[in-house]
Amino acid sequence: MDPPERHDGGMEMQPLAATGPIDPDAALVAPSPRPSRKYGRSSLSSTRAKKAPTMEAAVAHGESVIALIGNDPKKKKMLLLFLSILLVAMVGMVAVKGHAVELEKIVEEGDVEIAVHEDKDDNDDNNADEGGGEAAATSTTKSSPSTATVPVHTIDLDRYLPKAMVNSSDYVLPGTEDAPPLSAAKGRPYYPIINHFQNRNPTGFYAKKWGYFDLEDPDPKWKGKMRPQPNFAASPNRDVSNTDFPDGSWQKDKEYMTRFLEEANKLVNRTIEAVYGEFGVGIPQDGSVEVTDEFMVHREAFYKWPKPSEQSLAGMTRRFIHHIMTGDTFKLVLGGHSAAAGHGAGFNASYVHQAGIVLEPVFAHLGIEFRSYNFAQGGMGTFQQALAGMDLRGKDVDALIWDSLMTERGGGMMNFFFRQALLAGNRAPFMFKGDGADPTPFEEIGASTGAYGALGYSPVTESEQQAKTLPWAARYVKCSAGAADLCNANKYDGKCWVERDDFTPKTQDALVGGQAKWHPGPKVHRSKGRALALSVLFMLQHALNEWEELGTKSGYPLAEEHWHVTDFYNGIKEKVSNVGGCYGDVKIGNGRRGLRNIDHSELGNGRRLDLEGVWPTRLCNIPLQGRSLWGPRFNPMESSLLSILKKNAYGDVEPDVRTNQYMIGPDYQPPDLAAPWSTPPEPEVNPWEIAGSRRLEKNTYVVDVENVHLGKNRLTSSEINALPSAAEESAKRGTLNTTAVRLLAEDPDAIQPGLGFQVKWGRSGVCDGTTHSWCQKEATNGCLFSNTQDNRGMLYFNSLSGWVVFDVKNVQHGFIGAKMEPWHGAAEITTTQGWTTVNNGGKGNYEKSGRQRHLHEKKMQESNARFMEQMLNEVQEDINKEDINDSSRRRLGGGKSCGLSGDYIFEFAINGKIVASWNKDNFCKHYTRMGYNLDFIKFMDDESMKGDFELAMRMRADNGNEKAVMTISHLYWA
């Protein structure tokens, strides 16, 4: 994410050990064997010979010095003597060395500054083994780092820096080419991660205290230059052959690999220490802590890593090595309900992002673009997303979390969530256990699973004054019995705004909204997120050590059998059907009646679409695809329903393509200023700053703020009068199809894209589920720092709208279905107001010009504003019913119906042939209710049908009911 801008073993545990996790709703994680480490080197692999634990090794994560010496007073005295000798030796070593270190500080303007840094590593392997590691400070008294000054000279890293920004998707919706920066249609560009060197800030406060990623190319020939690389994109999953690595590539350079793995291991260990340090039990590199018996007991209790099975750990090791070697991406994805979405705490405060902000800079130093994605949706579960396969969640997912136990009971939908990730994605992600999720059965087919556990220790808050003496992140996390009110009073502390000079919004709410008894506050999310981050870091550390061991034995690059992933992924995907536990049969509508009583049931060659019976369980074992208008979702424009809409006679995918919400830019530019309730001040421990020890360039945009917010510009009266019609603009662009316009006017039943449907997009801006999003940053937003991304966009159509036509491509298993809502009112669709004929006689609203066009566009904007208010109310209503014991939720209805405004005729056609004409009663008989607010229609269920299909639907105009409205939010196919 963008960095916020700154302005300024053998011992029995005593009662101080943890009695449970910080999150009262989480299960207690049983302690597991801890790996021994020696100065930042872990020994997790079972294939490696185990050394007897030493005091040096115990200082790093995994072994307690106290556990090694027990209660023997003599051993304690020996420990003090050893620590004193070690401290003197370390200080002396620093004072003697004093050779030059090459440094660079990359500032936002691109300038290079010279800085002084104490050399902490002379690049000598023996020294690394004897005490040059990350967590070697074990003094029982406070010590200070050396202040010795060393000569400094600059490094020219200009060639390491990316020269241009990129976007997460190159897709452009036709008609949005001129969208303003940071609108949904334009996306949010960023500087990519392209090497191991581009972001460094070794002179900052945290770098001096905790160390930094001190990698420099050991070959003078390559200093300041990009080493040659193979064409990874030419091979499936970037699995190039080892022979493809050119001479000079770093992956085959032993000296480079030795230094890289050394620094990578230090980086991971340093970040682990930083997370420990947030809660007062970490050891910085400068040794400035007081290590006591009590400190070590708390440290040992802080986190018990629930180590995955050997199979799962081996799978993640392969994945990590592959991604680092090939510069691949790493995506951590969560799906769930409102608590997981961060309601009450704030979107960026949600636990998946609280893990992500720690992990992202670590992976960046390793040459990997890391992103955490939160696709949880308030009041809902995950089924409506999973039915689209991975199109709404991203196909390149590496680790996946399901957190929807409150809204999806029984296990079937949880199972479906995971199996679609395996079937429909490009990868076979690691699947996390916990919060009701149990993907363990998938281990039978070779998949990787594991828990992330919970933090087991936090300093106790006893009073308001005493809390100020605790580590910043630990304040009000756990309170004594007499101070319980303090923890309750500080449960929700996420605010809505930090004042800035360049923009003043409307009055902001006091706190982030969404508080509920089942919604944890930011502190619980932070603790949970740090446990998640630690689990990933321990797995990463294991992978680095395996890589080092394998490289030492067989050289570099590693043999392909250790890092290629294609066969690994495919071997899992091919066996998904062997795993049970998916959802069971759900009857279609009210019985086994319907389509076969209708004359239009055949679709050429005597085929019949099986639209009766049950919702197909075969979807559990085939990869699905889909598009939606609900959010957040991956690559919002490319994954939207708009991307598969067929263009109308004027060349537009929808009538208001140039003025809709996705064409609106923000009212101020990123980044947000640092929030004091979420960013610890110096000198408090900040794990993402410690992990990064870098300063990222801001992704700023030099734009005319008056023009980024389309549709809200004030036009003069003469400018309004001079507005051309949309039809004239279409003719000027060369997209006007006069033949199609005439056909719409002459034959309203012709299956041509209509002119009267309305797309209500919802939130403006880039709402892609990440902390890099810039979502609904409009002056009218009452809580700009909540960053909430829940969205329920809809496509509305009525009997005057004409046909809504989708191009559904690459159907391989003969299934098409949709999530639809027929219960919306007539006033909710604005496009057709004032019309008396279908498509307004082939003109739609395209011939309105001047003031008439201006008033129409203003009316549409007001309609969108009303929709936002209505949508937020509906989300909150559904959140209030998330409790599975709620009687209205048990009815699975939520007050919904098959229509509010009398009878209607709903028709759909495939490839130009009408398949079904359903009145309200028949529509209900085909309307499948899978859960609360989960209502689906099946358009095709015939395994023999494959290829590209045109799906069209409409509300027919000849029944005399112009008030009936239908909406569609998701379209699925396989």
ZAMARGU-4260 file (C-alpha; in steps of 0.2 Angstrom, whole numbers, plus 5000, padded with zeros to 4 digits):
<rodrens>
0) 5000/5000/5000 | 5005/5018/4999 | 5015/5023/5014 | 5005/5036/5024 | 5013/5054/5022
5) 5022/5059/5038 | 5023/5077/5045 | 5035/5077/5056 | 5058/4872/5126 | 5061/4863/5142
10) 5053/4874/5155 | 5035/4873/5160 | 5026/4889/5158 | 5021/4899/5173 | 5005/4908/5175
15) 5011/4923/5164 | 5010/4912/5149 | 4995/4915/5138 | 4978/4907/5143 | 4970/4910/5126
20) 4971/4921/5110 | 4968/4939/5110 | 4952/4937/5100 | 4939/4930/5112 | 4930/4921/5097
25) 4945/4912/5091 | 4950/4895/5095 | 4965/4892/5107 | 4980/4886/5096 | 4990/4873/5104
30) 5009/4876/5105 | 5019/4867/5092 | 5037/4863/5092 | 5047/4878/5088 | 5062/4879/5076
35) 5079/4883/5082 | 5088/4897/5074 | 5105/4904/5074 | 5107/4922/5071 | 5093/4924/5059
40) 5095/4907/5051 | 5080/4895/5054 | 5081/4876/5054 | 5063/4872/5050 | 5067/4858/5037
45) 5065/4840/5043 | 5078/4835/5031 | 5092/4846/5039 | 5103/4839/5053 | 5097/4847/5069
50) 5110/4855/5080 | 5108/4855/5099 | 5100/4872/5104 | 5113/4885/5109 | 5110/4902/5118
55) 5115/4911/5103 | 5101/4902/5093 | 5089/4904/5106 | 5088/4923/5105 | 5080/4922/5088
60) 5062/4917/5086 | 5057/4900/5091 | 5068/4896/5106 | 5067/4903/5123 | 5084/4906/5132
65) 5074/4903/5149 | 5067/4887/5142 | 5085/4881/5139 | 5092/4885/5156 | 5077/4881/5166
70) 5078/4887/5185 | 5096/4882/5188 | 5104/4898/5196 | 5121/4893/5190 | 5115/4892/5172
75) 5108/4909/5174 | 5124/4916/5181 | 5133/4908/5166 | 5120/4916/5154 | 5124/4933/5161
80) 5142/4931/5160 | 5140/4925/5142 | 5129/4939/5137 | 5142/4952/5144 | 5156/4944/5134
85) 5146/4943/5119 | 5140/4962/5120 | 5158/4968/5123 | 5164/4957/5108 | 5150/4964/5097
90) 5154/4982/5101 | 5172/4980/5098 | 5169/4972/5082 | 5159/4987/5076 | 5172/4999/5081
95) 5186/4990/5073 | 5178/4986/5056 | 5174/5004/5050 | 5175/5001/5031 | 5165/5009/5017
100) 5147/5005/5014 | 5137/5010/4999 | 5121/5018/5002 | 5107/5027/4994 | 5091/5035/4999
105) 5078/5037/4985 | 5067/5052/4988 | 5051/5056/4980 | 5059/5069/4968 | 5071/5055/4962
110) 5087/5064/4970 | 5101/5054/4978 | 5107/5059/4995 | 5122/5053/5004 | 5120/5046/5021
115) 5130/5038/5035 | 5125/5021/5042 | 5134/5010/5054 | 5140/4994/5045 | 5132/4979/5053
120) 5139/4965/5041 | 5156/4963/5034 | 5148/4951/5021 | 5159/4937/5029 | 5150/4920/5031
125) 5159/4915/5046 | 5154/4932/5055 | 5136/4928/5050 | 5137/4912/5059 | 5146/4919/5074
130) 5135/4934/5079 | 5131/4945/5064 | 5113/4941/5063 | 5097/4950/5066 | 5092/4946/5084
135) 5109/4943/5093 | 5106/4955/5107 | 5103/4946/5123 | 5109/4958/5136 | 5100/4959/5153
140) 5104/4977/5154 | 5100/4990/5141 | 5113/4993/5128 | 5116/5006/5114 | 5122/5003/5096
145) 5139/5010/5091 | 5139/5027/5084 | 5155/5025/5075 | 5155/5034/5058 | 5161/5025/5043
150) 5166/5032/5026 | 5152/5034/5013 | 5150/5034/4994 | 5135/5035/4983 | 5128/5021/4972
155) 5120/5025/4956 | 5104/5015/4956 | 5095/5025/4942 | 5094/5010/4930 | 5085/5000/4944
160) 5070/5011/4945 | 5055/5008/4934 | 5053/5021/4921 | 5034/5021/4919 | 5019/5016/4929
165) 5008/5001/4924 | 4990/4997/4928 | 4983/4981/4935 | 4973/4978/4919 | 4975/4985/4901
170) 4956/4983/4898 | 4947/4999/4892 | 4928/4999/4892 | 4923/5006/4875 | 4917/5024/4877
175) 4928/5027/4892 | 4944/5031/4883 | 4944/5049/4890 | 4940/5044/4908 | 4948/5055/4921
180) 4963/5049/4932 | 4958/5037/4946 | 4941/5034/4940 | 4935/5016/4940 | 4936/5017/4921
185) 4954/5023/4921 | 4961/5013/4936 | 4975/5017/4947 | 4992/5016/4939 | 5007/5011/4950
190) 5026/5009/4949 | 5030/4990/4947 | 5042/4980/4957 | 5056/4975/4945 | 5071/4970/4955
195) 5079/4969/4972 | 5086/4986/4974 | 5073/5000/4968 | 5067/5005/4986 | 5079/5009/4999
200) 5080/5021/5014 | 5094/5015/5025 | 5096/5031/5035 | 5079/5032/5043 | 5075/5030/5061
205) 5069/5012/5060 | 5084/5007/5048 | 5096/5013/5061 | 5088/5004/5075 | 5082/4988/5067
210) 5093/4986/5051 | 5088/4986/5033 | 5089/4976/5017 | 5107/4979/5013 | 5109/4970/4997
215) 5121/4976/4983 | 5126/4967/4968 | 5143/4958/4972 | 5149/4959/4954 | 5156/4976/4950
220) 5151/4973/4932 | 5133/4973/4936 | 5132/4987/4949 | 5118/4999/4944 | 5113/4988/4930
225) 5098/4977/4927 | 5104/4959/4925 | 5098/4949/4910 | 5083/4939/4912 | 5073/4925/4901
230) 5057/4929/4894 | 5046/4922/4908 | 5030/4927/4899 | 5033/4914/4885 | 5031/4899/4897
235) 5016/4893/4906 | 5016/4900/4924 | 5033/4908/4920 | 5041/4890/4921 | 5056/4893/4910
240) 5069/4880/4908 | 5085/4882/4917 | 5094/4883/4900 | 5084/4899/4897 | 5093/4909/4910
245) 5106/4919/4901 | 5124/4921/4906 | 5124/4935/4920 | 5107/4932/4926 | 5107/4933/4945
250) 5097/4916/4948 | 5113/4906/4942 | 5126/4917/4950 | 5132/4909/4966 | 5140/4924/4974
255) 5124/4934/4971 | 5113/4920/4977 | 5123/4919/4993 | 5122/4937/4997 | 5103/4938/4992
260) 5098/4923/5003 | 5108/4930/5017 | 5100/4947/5016 | 5083/4939/5013 | 5084/4929/5028
265) 5089/4944/5039 | 5074/4953/5031 | 5061/4940/5036 | 5069/4938/5054 | 5069/4957/5056
270) 5051/4958/5051 | 5046/4944/5063 | 5055/4953/5077 | 5046/4969/5072 | 5029/4961/5074
275) 5035/4954/5091 | 5041/4972/5095 | 5024/4979/5093 | 5019/4970/5108 | 5035/4973/5118
280) 5043/4956/5115 | 5054/4960/5100 | 5073/4962/5100 | 5079/4976/5088 | 5096/4974/5080
285) 5104/4988/5090 | 5101/4978/5106 | 5091/4992/5114 | 5080/4981/5125 | 5081/4974/5142
290) 5080/4955/5141 | 5073/4948/5158 | 5066/4931/5163 | 5049/4939/5162 | 5052/4946/5145
295) 5057/4929/5138 | 5042/4921/5146 | 5030/4933/5137 | 5040/4932/5121 | 5038/4913/5121
300) 5020/4915/5124 | 5017/4928/5111 | 5015/4917/5096 | 5014/4898/5093 | 5016/4895/5075
305) 5004/4881/5069 | 5016/4873/5057 | 5008/4866/5042 | 5010/4848/5036 | 5026/4843/5027
310) 5016/4842/5011 | 5009/4859/5013 | 5025/4867/5018 | 5034/4859/5003 | 5020/4866/4992
315) 5023/4884/4999 | 5042/4882/4998 | 5040/4878/4979 | 5029/4893/4977 | 5040/4905/4986
320) 5056/4900/4977 | 5047/4900/4960 | 5039/4917/4963 | 5056/4925/4968 | 5066/4917/4954
325) 5053/4923/4941 | 5047/4939/4948 | 5030/4933/4949 | 5016/4941/4960 | 5009/4935/4976
330) 4991/4938/4980 | 4982/4935/4997 | 4963/4935/4995 | 4949/4935/5008 | 4931/4932/5006
335) 4918/4933/5019 | 4904/4944/5028 | 4904/4961/5036 | 4916/4957/5051 | 4929/4951/5039
340) 4926/4966/5028 | 4931/4978/5042 | 4914/4985/5046 | 4916/4996/5062 | 4935/4996/5060
345) 4938/5002/5043 | 4942/4993/5027 | 4961/4995/5028 | 4960/4990/5046 | 4953/4973/5042
350) 4964/4959/5047 | 4969/4953/5029 | 4976/4971/5026 | 4984/4972/5043 | 4994/4956/5037
355) 4996/4964/5020 | 5004/4980/5025 | 5018/4970/5034 | 5021/4958/5021 | 5020/4969/5005
360) 5037/4978/5008 | 5045/4961/5013 | 5040/4954/4996 | 5045/4970/4987 | 5063/4968/4992
365) 5063/4950/4986 | 5057/4956/4969 | 5038/4951/4971 | 5023/4962/4969 | 5012/4957/4984
370) 4994/4962/4986 | 4981/4958/4999 | 4963/4958/4993 | 4948/4959/5004 | 4932/4954/4994
375) 4921/4952/5009 | 4903/4959/5007 | 4892/4965/5021 | 4877/4955/5024 | 4882/4941/5012
380) 4893/4926/5011 | 4904/4920/4997 | 4893/4910/4986 | 4888/4924/4974 | 4906/4927/4971
385) 4912/4909/4970 | 4899/4905/4956 | 4909/4916/4945 | 4924/4905/4948 | 4939/4916/4950
390) 4934/4930/4938 | 4929/4941/4953 | 4943/4936/4964 | 4957/4936/4952 | 4964/4920/4944
395) 4982/4921/4951 | 4978/4919/4969 | 4992/4911/4980 | 4984/4911/4997 | 4965/4911/5001
400) 4954/4914/5017 | 4936/4910/5019 | 4928/4919/5034 | 4909/4918/5032 | 4904/4906/5045
405) 4890/4918/5052 | 4881/4919/5035 | 4886/4902/5027 | 4883/4887/5038 | 4884/4868/5034
410) 4901/4868/5025 | 4895/4866/5007 | 4897/4884/5002 | 4914/4885/5011 | 4919/4869/5001
415) 4913/4877/4985 | 4923/4893/4988 | 4939/4883/4990 | 4936/4871/4976 | 4932/4884/4963
420) 4948/4893/4968 | 4957/4876/4963 | 4947/4873/4947 | 4944/4890/4940 | 4960/4899/4944
425) 4977/4898/4936 | 4986/4892/4952 | 4982/4880/4967 | 4982/4892/4982 | 4987/4889/4999
430) 4970/4888/5009 | 4970/4894/5027 | 4960/4886/5041 | 4951/4895/5055 | 4935/4904/5058
435) 4925/4889/5053 | 4935/4886/5037 | 4942/4868/5035 | 4950/4865/5019 | 4959/4850/5026
440) 4951/4837/5014 | 4960/4845/4999 | 4976/4839/5006 | 4971/4822/5000 | 4974/4828/4982
445) 4991/4837/4986 | 4984/4854/4990 | 4992/4865/5004 | 4982/4870/5019 | 4986/4877/5036
450) 4981/4888/5051 | 4988/4905/5055 | 4984/4904/5074 | 4982/4919/5085 | 4993/4930/5096
455) 4994/4923/5114 | 5001/4937/5124 | 4998/4956/5125 | 5003/4968/5139 | 4988/4971/5151
460) 4980/4988/5152 | 4977/4993/5170 | 4973/5012/5169 | 4972/5026/5157 | 4989/5033/5164
465) 4997/5016/5164 | 4992/5012/5146 | 5003/5026/5140 | 5018/5016/5146 | 5013/5001/5135
470) 5019/4998/5118 | 5007/5008/5106 | 4999/4993/5097 | 4996/4984/5114 | 4986/4998/5122
475) 4968/4993/5127 | 4970/4976/5118 | 4969/4967/5134 | 4962/4975/5150 | 4963/4969/5168
480) 4946/4966/5177 | 4946/4983/5185 | 4949/4992/5168 | 4937/4982/5157 | 4928/4998/5153
485) 4944/5006/5146 | 4945/4992/5133 | 4927/4994/5128 | 4928/5012/5127 | 4943/5011/5115
490) 4936/4996/5105 | 4932/5007/5090 | 4944/5021/5087 | 4944/5022/5068 | 4940/5040/5063
495) 4935/5047/5046 | 4947/5061/5042 | 4964/5069/5044 | 4965/5088/5040 | 4975/5092/5024
500) 4979/5108/5016 | 4973/5104/4998 | 4955/5098/5001 | 4941/5100/5014 | 4927/5088/5013
505) 4910/5090/5020 | 4908/5087/5039 | 4914/5070/5043 | 4907/5057/5055 | 4916/5055/5071
510) 4920/5037/5069 | 4920/5024/5055 | 4902/5017/5055 | 4896/4999/5056 | 4899/4995/5074
515) 4890/4979/5079 | 4892/4966/5093 | 4900/4954/5081 | 4911/4967/5072 | 4928/4967/5080
520) 4937/4984/5082 | 4954/4989/5074 | 4964/4982/5088 | 4957/4964/5086 | 4959/4965/5067
525) 4977/4971/5070 | 4982/4957/5081 | 4973/4944/5070 | 4982/4951/5055 | 4999/4951/5063
530) 4996/4932/5067 | 4992/4929/5049 | 5008/4939/5043 | 5019/4929/5055 | 5012/4912/5048
535) 5017/4918/5031 | 5034/4924/5036 | 5038/4908/5045 | 5034/4898/5029 | 5044/4911/5019
540) 5059/4909/5030 | 5058/4890/5029 | 5058/4892/5010 | 5073/4903/5010 | 5083/4891/5021
545) 5078/4876/5009 | 5083/4886/4994 | 5100/4890/5003 | 5103/4872/5007 | 5098/4865/4990
550) 5109/4878/4982 | 5124/4874/4993 | 5122/4855/4988 | 5118/4857/4969 | 5122/4874/4964
555) 5112/4888/4956 | 5099/4889/4948 | 5090/4876/4957 | 5085/4861/4948 | 5068/4863/4939
560) 5060/4850/4950 | 5062/4861/4965 | 5054/4877/4958 | 5043/4873/4943 | 5024/4875/4948
565) 5014/4870/4932 | 5014/4851/4936 | 5011/4855/4954 | 4996/4866/4951 | 4988/4854/4937
570) 4991/4839/4948 | 4979/4846/4961 | 4966/4853/4949 | 4964/4837/4940 | 4959/4828/4957
575) 4947/4841/4964 | 4932/4830/4960 | 4939/4816/4971 | 4935/4828/4986 | 4918/4828/4993
580) 4909/4840/5004 | 4901/4852/4991 | 4883/4859/4992 | 4869/4847/4989 | 4853/4847/4978
585) 4843/4863/4979 | 4826/4862/4970 | 4822/4874/4956 | 4808/4885/4961 | 4793/4877/4969
590) 4794/4860/4960 | 4798/4851/4944 | 4787/4861/4933 | 4790/4875/4920 | 4799/4875/4904
595) 4793/4859/4896 | 4775/4866/4897 | 4781/4881/4886 | 4781/4880/4867 | 4798/4889/4866
600) 4808/4875/4875 | 4818/4869/4861 | 4834/4877/4855 | 4838/4870/4838 | 4841/4852/4833
605) 4828/4847/4845 | 4838/4851/4860 | 4830/4855/4876 | 4837/4866/4890 | 4835/4858/4907
610) 4829/4872/4917 | 4819/4862/4929 | 4824/4850/4942 | 4838/4856/4954 | 4852/4869/4954
615) 4866/4858/4946 | 4878/4851/4958 | 4890/4847/4944 | 4895/4865/4946 | 4906/4859/4960
620) 4918/4850/4948 | 4919/4862/4933 | 4927/4879/4932 | 4915/4893/4932 | 4916/4911/4924
625) 4906/4926/4928 | 4904/4945/4928 | 4896/4956/4941 | 4892/4974/4947 | 4894/4969/4965
630) 4910/4974/4973 | 4923/4975/4978 | 4930/4964/4964 | 4946/4961/4955 | 4949/4972/4940
635) 4932/4981/4942 | 4930/4986/4924 | 4936/4970/4916 | 4925/4959/4928 | 4910/4970/4926
640) 4894/4965/4917 | 4897/4980/4906 | 4912/4971/4898 | 4901/4957/4890 | 4887/4969/4885
645) 4884/4970/4866 | 4885/4987/4859 | 4869/4996/4854 | 4865/5005/4838 | 4875/5021/4843
650) 4891/5011/4847 | 4889/5011/4866 | 4888/4996/4878 | 4876/5006/4889 | 4866/5022/4886
655) 4875/5033/4899 | 4893/5026/4896 | 4901/5043/4896 | 4892/5050/4912 | 4890/5035/4923
660) 4898/5034/4940 | 4913/5024/4934 | 4918/5040/4924 | 4919/5050/4940 | 4936/5054/4947
665) 4941/5059/4965 | 4939/5076/4973 | 4957/5074/4980 | 4973/5065/4976 | 4982/5051/4985
670) 4989/5047/4997 | 4979/5050/5013 | 4989/5057/5027 | 4995/5046/5041 | 4981/5043/5053
675) 4987/5044/5071 | 4974/5030/5076 | 4982/5018/5064 | 5000/5023/5062 | 5012/5022/5077
680) 5023/5037/5080 | 5041/5036/5081 | 5049/5029/5091 | 5035/5016/5093 | 5038/5000/5083
685) 5031/5001/5066 | 5033/4984/5057 | 5029/4989/5039 | 5042/5003/5041 | 5055/4991/5048
690) 5051/4978/5035 | 5053/4991/5021 | 5067/5002/5027 | 5062/5011/5011 | 5053/5026/5005
695) 5041/5023/4990 | 5038/5036/4977 | 5021/5043/4979 | 5009/5039/4964 | 5004/5057/4962
700) 4994/5064/4947 | 4996/5081/4940 | 4979/5084/4935 | 4966/5099/4934 | 4956/5095/4949
705) 4941/5105/4942 | 4940/5092/4928 | 4943/5076/4936 | 4925/5075/4943 | 4915/5073/4927
710) 4897/5077/4929 | 4900/5089/4943 | 4908/5103/4933 | 4898/5119/4932 | 4894/5124/4914
715) 4889/5141/4909 | 4872/5144/4901 | 4879/5146/4884 | 4889/5130/4886 | 4873/5121/4891
720) 4863/5127/4876 | 4878/5122/4865 | 4878/5104/4871 | 4877/5092/4855 | 4866/5077/4856
725) 4873/5060/4860 | 4868/5054/4842 | 4878/5068/4834 | 4893/5063/4845 | 4890/5045/4839
730) 4890/5050/4821 | 4906/5060/4823 | 4915/5045/4831 | 4909/5034/4817 | 4900/5022/4828
735) 4882/5026/4823 | 4873/5011/4814 | 4858/5019/4805 | 4852/5002/4800 | 4851/4996/4818
740) 4843/5012/4823 | 4829/5010/4810 | 4827/4992/4815 | 4824/4997/4833 | 4811/5010/4827
745) 4802/4998/4815 | 4802/4982/4825 | 4803/4983/4844 | 4804/4964/4845 | 4820/4963/4835
750) 4833/4956/4847 | 4845/4971/4846 | 4853/4979/4861 | 4840/4991/4869 | 4842/5009/4873
755) 4832/5010/4889 | 4841/5000/4902 | 4850/5008/4916 | 4867/5003/4924 | 4868/5009/4942
760) 4887/5007/4945 | 4887/5012/4964 | 4903/5018/4971 | 4915/5029/4961 | 4933/5027/4960
765) 4945/5012/4960 | 4937/4999/4972 | 4947/4983/4969 | 4948/4976/4986 | 4966/4982/4990
770) 4974/4995/5000 | 4980/5003/4984 | 4962/5007/4980 | 4955/5025/4979 | 4937/5022/4982
775) 4923/5035/4983 | 4935/5049/4987 | 4921/5062/4984 | 4917/5077/4995 | 4900/5070/4999
780) 4907/5055/5007 | 4904/5056/5026 | 4918/5045/5031 | 4933/5046/5018 | 4945/5036/5029
785) 4933/5021/5031 | 4938/5016/5013 | 4922/5005/5013 | 4920/4995/4996 | 4904/4986/4998
790) 4895/4989/4982 | 4879/4981/4975 | 4878/4988/4957 | 4863/4983/4946 | 4857/4983/4928
795) 4839/4988/4928 | 4827/4986/4914 | 4808/4987/4911 | 4796/4984/4897 | 4801/5000/4888
800) 4820/4996/4889 | 4821/4984/4875 | 4833/4969/4875 | 4848/4967/4886 | 4861/4957/4876
805) 4876/4949/4883 | 4890/4940/4873 | 4894/4924/4883 | 4910/4917/4877 | 4919/4901/4879
810) 4905/4890/4886 | 4913/4873/4889 | 4900/4864/4900 | 4883/4870/4894 | 4879/4881/4909
815) 4873/4899/4910 | 4864/4907/4925 | 4862/4923/4934 | 4858/4932/4950 | 4843/4942/4948
820) 4831/4953/4958 | 4813/4956/4952 | 4807/4966/4967 | 4813/4983/4963 | 4800/4997/4961
825) 4796/5007/4945 | 4803/5023/4951 | 4821/5015/4953 | 4824/5016/4934 | 4826/5034/4927
830) 4831/5031/4909 | 4814/5027/4902 | 4804/5041/4911 | 4793/5050/4899 | 4794/5036/4886
835) 4778/5028/4879 | 4786/5016/4867 | 4800/5003/4868 | 4817/5011/4865 | 4808/5028/4863
840) 4805/5024/4845 | 4823/5019/4842 | 4829/5036/4848 | 4832/5032/4867 | 4838/5048/4875
845) 4851/5050/4861 | 4843/5065/4852 | 4842/5076/4867 | 4853/5091/4865 | 4857/5107/4874
850) 4847/5111/4890 | 4837/5095/4887 | 4852/5084/4888 | 4859/5093/4902 | 4843/5091/4912
855) 4843/5072/4908 | 4861/5069/4914 | 4857/5079/4930 | 4842/5068/4933 | 4853/5052/4930
860) 4866/5058/4942 | 4852/5062/4955 | 4846/5044/4952 | 4863/5037/4955 | 4864/5047/4972
865) 4847/5040/4977 | 4853/5023/4973 | 4869/5024/4984 | 4858/5029/4999 | 4846/5015/4995
870) 4861/5002/4993 | 4869/5007/5009 | 4853/5005/5018 | 4850/4988/5010 | 4868/4982/5015
875) 4865/4988/5033 | 4849/4979/5034 | 4857/4963/5028 | 4871/4965/5040 | 4858/4967/5054
880) 4852/4950/5049 | 4869/4941/5048 | 4865/4932/5064 | 4861/4915/5058 | 4848/4913/5072
885) 4838/4928/5066 | 4821/4921/5062 | 4819/4932/5046 | 4836/4925/5040 | 4831/4907/5043
890) 4816/4909/5031 | 4829/4913/5018 | 4818/4927/5011 | 4823/4943/5019 | 4807/4951/5013
895) 4811/4948/4995 | 4798/4942/4982 | 4796/4938/4963 | 4789/4956/4960 | 4780/4970/4968
900) 4770/4978/4954 | 4758/4965/4947 | 4761/4953/4933 | 4774/4953/4920 | 4781/4944/4905
905) 4800/4940/4907 | 4808/4933/4891 | 4825/4927/4887 | 4833/4921/4870 | 4849/4912/4866
910) 4857/4915/4849 | 4842/4925/4842 | 4829/4912/4847 | 4817/4915/4861 | 4818/4901/4873
915) 4806/4905/4887 | 4792/4918/4890 | 4788/4917/4909 | 4774/4927/4918 | 4777/4931/4936
920) 4771/4914/4942 | 4782/4904/4930 | 4797/4915/4934 | 4794/4911/4952 | 4794/4892/4948
925) 4811/4894/4940 | 4818/4906/4954 | 4831/4896/4964 | 4834/4902/4982 | 4851/4896/4988
930) 4852/4907/5004 | 4848/4924/5011 | 4847/4936/4996 | 4854/4922/4985 | 4841/4920/4971
935) 4846/4913/4954 | 4839/4909/4937 | 4846/4895/4926 | 4846/4899/4907 | 4855/4884/4901
940) 4860/4867/4909 | 4865/4855/4895 | 4883/4848/4895 | 4883/4845/4876 | 4882/4864/4872
945) 4898/4872/4869 | 4905/4888/4861 | 4900/4907/4861 | 4882/4912/4864 | 4872/4927/4864
950) 4860/4929/4879 | 4846/4942/4878 | 4833/4946/4890 | 4819/4958/4892 | 4802/4963/4900
955) 4789/4961/4887 | 4779/4977/4884 | 4762/4969/4878 | 4756/4964/4895 | 4751/4982/4900
960) 4762/4983/4915 | 4775/4996/4913 | 4779/4997/4931 | 4787/4979/4933 | 4806/4981/4934
965) 4819/4967/4933 | 4838/4968/4938 | 4853/4958/4935 | 4869/4959/4946 | 4879/4943/4941
970) 4880/4932/4926 | 4888/4915/4927 | 4893/4902/4914 | 4904/4886/4912
</rodrens>
